[in-house]
Amino acid sequence: MTEEKIREILPDVCYTKAEVDIMLADAVAKAKAIDEASMKQHNRNATIISMILGFTCLALFLDGLLRILGIIPPFLGLDVNVIDQIVEKVKRG
Protein backbone atom coordinates (compact mmCIF):
# COMPACT_ATOMS: atom_id res chain seq x y z
CA MET A 1 0.00 0.00 0.00
CA THR A 2 1.31 3.41 -0.90
CA GLU A 3 1.46 6.40 1.41
CA GLU A 4 -1.20 8.22 -0.59
CA LYS A 5 -3.60 5.27 -0.34
CA ILE A 6 -3.05 5.05 3.43
CA ARG A 7 -3.69 8.80 3.78
CA GLU A 8 -6.96 8.42 1.90
CA ILE A 9 -8.15 5.62 4.17
CA LEU A 10 -6.85 6.98 7.50
CA PRO A 11 -6.19 10.71 7.14
CA ASP A 12 -6.04 11.45 10.91
CA VAL A 13 -3.80 8.52 11.87
CA CYS A 14 -0.92 8.59 9.40
CA TYR A 15 1.99 11.00 9.68
CA THR A 16 5.03 11.58 7.53
CA LYS A 17 8.54 11.41 8.91
CA ALA A 18 8.79 15.19 8.88
CA GLU A 19 5.52 15.50 10.85
CA VAL A 20 6.73 12.92 13.38
CA ASP A 21 10.05 14.75 13.75
CA ILE A 22 8.21 18.02 14.40
CA MET A 23 5.92 16.37 16.99
CA LEU A 24 8.93 14.78 18.72
CA ALA A 25 10.82 18.07 18.78
CA ASP A 26 7.80 19.80 20.34
CA ALA A 27 7.40 17.03 22.92
CA VAL A 28 11.09 17.18 23.86
CA ALA A 29 10.92 20.98 24.19
CA LYS A 30 7.85 20.73 26.44
CA ALA A 31 9.51 18.00 28.53
CA LYS A 32 12.64 20.13 28.99
CA ALA A 33 10.52 23.13 30.01
CA ILE A 34 8.60 21.02 32.55
CA ASP A 35 11.87 19.55 33.87
CA GLU A 36 13.45 23.00 34.30
CA ALA A 37 10.36 24.31 36.09
CA SER A 38 10.20 21.33 38.43
CA MET A 39 13.93 21.56 39.24
CA LYS A 40 13.56 25.29 39.93
CA GLN A 41 10.68 24.59 42.33
CA HIS A 42 12.60 21.73 43.99
CA ASN A 43 15.67 23.92 44.51
CA ARG A 44 13.54 26.71 46.01
CA ASN A 45 11.77 24.30 48.39
CA ALA A 46 15.04 22.60 49.39
CA THR A 47 16.62 25.99 50.10
CA ILE A 48 13.74 27.06 52.31
CA ILE A 49 13.79 23.76 54.24
CA SER A 50 17.58 24.00 54.69
CA MET A 51 17.28 27.56 55.95
CA ILE A 52 14.64 26.57 58.51
CA LEU A 53 16.66 23.57 59.72
CA GLY A 54 19.87 25.60 59.90
CA PHE A 55 18.24 28.42 61.82
CA THR A 56 16.64 25.95 64.24
CA CYS A 57 19.93 24.15 64.91
CA LEU A 58 21.75 27.45 65.40
CA ALA A 59 19.05 28.70 67.78
CA LEU A 60 19.14 25.49 69.85
CA PHE A 61 22.94 25.57 69.99
CA LEU A 62 22.93 29.19 71.12
CA ASP A 63 20.26 28.46 73.73
CA GLY A 64 22.33 25.60 75.17
CA LEU A 65 25.48 27.69 75.17
CA LEU A 66 23.80 30.56 76.98
CA ARG A 67 22.31 28.15 79.54
CA ILE A 68 25.72 26.57 80.18
CA LEU A 69 27.24 30.01 80.68
CA GLY A 70 24.43 30.93 83.08
CA ILE A 71 23.11 33.85 81.03
CA ILE A 72 19.70 32.20 80.59
CA PRO A 73 18.04 30.65 83.67
CA PRO A 74 17.51 26.85 83.90
CA PHE A 75 14.63 25.26 82.00
CA LEU A 76 12.31 22.83 83.83
CA GLY A 77 14.72 22.61 86.72
CA LEU A 78 17.60 21.29 84.60
CA ASP A 79 20.58 23.38 85.65
CA VAL A 80 23.48 22.92 83.26
CA ASN A 81 25.38 26.01 84.38
CA VAL A 82 29.10 25.18 84.67
CA ILE A 83 30.40 28.62 85.55
CA ASP A 84 29.92 28.07 89.31
CA GLN A 85 31.81 24.78 89.13
CA ILE A 86 34.66 26.38 87.20
CA VAL A 87 34.88 29.26 89.70
CA GLU A 88 35.02 26.77 92.62
CA LYS A 89 37.84 24.77 90.98
CA VAL A 90 39.80 27.95 90.24
CA LYS A 91 39.43 29.13 93.86
CA ARG A 92 40.66 25.74 95.17
CA GLY A 93 43.48 25.96 92.93
C-alpha positions in Angstrom: 0.0 0.0 0.0 1.3 3.4 -0.9 1.5 6.4 1.4 -1.2 8.2 -0.6 -3.6 5.3 -0.3 -3.0 5.1 3.4 -3.7 8.8 3.8 -7.0 8.4 1.9 -8.2 5.6 4.2 -6.8 7.0 7.5 -6.2 10.7 7.1 -6.0 11.4 10.9 -3.8 8.5 11.9 -0.9 8.6 9.4 2.0 11.0 9.7 5.0 11.6 7.5 8.5 11.4 8.9 8.8 15.2 8.9 5.5 15.5 10.8 6.7 12.9 13.4 10.1 14.7 13.8 8.2 18.0 14.4 5.9 16.4 17.0 8.9 14.8 18.7 10.8 18.1 18.8 7.8 19.8 20.3 7.4 17.0 22.9 11.1 17.2 23.9 10.9 21.0 24.2 7.9 20.7 26.4 9.5 18.0 28.5 12.6 20.1 29.0 10.5 23.1 30.0 8.6 21.0 32.6 11.9 19.5 33.9 13.4 23.0 34.3 10.4 24.3 36.1 10.2 21.3 38.4 13.9 21.6 39.2 13.6 25.3 39.9 10.7 24.6 42.3 12.6 21.7 44.0 15.7 23.9 44.5 13.5 26.7 46.0 11.8 24.3 48.4 15.0 22.6 49.4 16.6 26.0 50.1 13.7 27.1 52.3 13.8 23.8 54.2 17.6 24.0 54.7 17.3 27.6 56.0 14.6 26.6 58.5 16.7 23.6 59.7 19.9 25.6 59.9 18.2 28.4 61.8 16.6 25.9 64.2 19.9 24.1 64.9 21.7 27.4 65.4 19.1 28.7 67.8 19.1 25.5 69.9 22.9 25.6 70.0 22.9 29.2 71.1 20.3 28.5 73.7 22.3 25.6 75.2 25.5 27.7 75.2 23.8 30.6 77.0 22.3 28.2 79.5 25.7 26.6 80.2 27.2 30.0 80.7 24.4 30.9 83.1 23.1 33.8 81.0 19.7 32.2 80.6 18.0 30.6 83.7 17.5 26.9 83.9 14.6 25.3 82.0 12.3 22.8 83.8 14.7 22.6 86.7 17.6 21.3 84.6 20.6 23.4 85.7 23.5 22.9 83.3 25.4 26.0 84.4 29.1 25.2 84.7 30.4 28.6 85.5 29.9 28.1 89.3 31.8 24.8 89.1 34.7 26.4 87.2 34.9 29.3 89.7 35.0 26.8 92.6 37.8 24.8 91.0 39.8 27.9 90.2 39.4 29.1 93.9 40.7 25.7 95.2 43.5 26.0 92.9 
